[in-house]
Amino acid sequence: MASKTKKLEFIRERKKSTSGKKRKAGIRTKGSTKSKKELFGDK
């Protein structure tokens, strides 16, 4: 059986790799640059 420390380290490692996954995927596909409309408003 794994020690409590080893279990905790594994959980933290997994959490770290999945945190922000959706945001990062969105930035990859959509990009993070704001549209002209967002920057300068409706004209």
Secondary structure, DSSP 8 states (H G I E B T S, - for coil): ---HHHHHHHHHHHHHHHTTHHHHHHHHHH-S---HHHHH---
